[in-house]
């Protein structure tokens, strides 16, 4: 497996995830690789050839956040990696934790975000001074396969409903095509309830009745924005894991970025990285171990004994990690 500690808080939270995987009894041979600012300093590029070689060979990575601003000519290294390996489905399971202070309860939803196109196509140009265009690309192929992924995910995880989120009242052609594809796929899964909602109304419903959502199916940009909103519902970016799946591989990573304001201080919340690593274990066939990690994490949060600063506690990254490892050893 490829291990990319990344930048900012990345090395701290990834070290926590690696320690938890080891403690649950799964032995993984890690191929440690640098990317982002760490790689740029050393190799003069944020995406060294050996990183790409490693990803091609292992097809699976656990990754910390990467700083993109380091190198000119790179819009986003994350986008680059997702597109290079065609990791088209970004999945972010978002749930309320007992013990985490937030005004919202009973959130248990999954954001399924298309990862390869939309306004992230990178096609932007200046037509005349003061006038620029950014092109939103939506294809039937990408829309169908993300919809199919969402319905397959729903079936596999016994989820009951999927809401496609869109702005087809304004972007009639692009979002219209996305919905048309989702509807066609939905017809093949009559046991799963399929509904649609306009993105602005969906945002309001997310903060007034978040418990009413199950799976959210979104294009790339709405998915990016709405998934941060969902992280806010459950207590912040430090808590939400993520995975980018393709047909031939996957990269597991927390939703949060490099958090430079708290990097290197041993105070970052490692929950998101630890839960991402549990998703990786599921993918590798170690569901029992993945579940054990999730249960121990939930229990530590519930006990409120080792909460990190972002959750109003005083525990360090390593205190929190040790509490999870201790909890698993007693389970
Ligand atoms: P980037 O440019 O890499 O996205 P950012 O600072 O703009 O970095 P995030 O890294 O996602 O965006 O951080 C946003 C805020 O959330 C910051 O105040 C950060 O401290 C906080 N945050 C993010 N991740 C964590 C975490 N794991 N634990 C605690 N706080 C976090």
Boltz pocket constraint, residues with backbone or C-beta under 6 A from the ligand:
constraints:
  - pocket:
      binder: B
      contacts: [[A, 9], [A, 13], [A, 65], [A, 66], [A, 67], [A, 237], [A, 238], [A, 239], [A, 255], [A, 256], [A, 257], [A, 258], [A, 259], [A, 260], [A, 261], [A, 262], [A, 267], [A, 268], [A, 269], [A, 270], [A, 272], [A, 310]]
      max_distance: 6.0
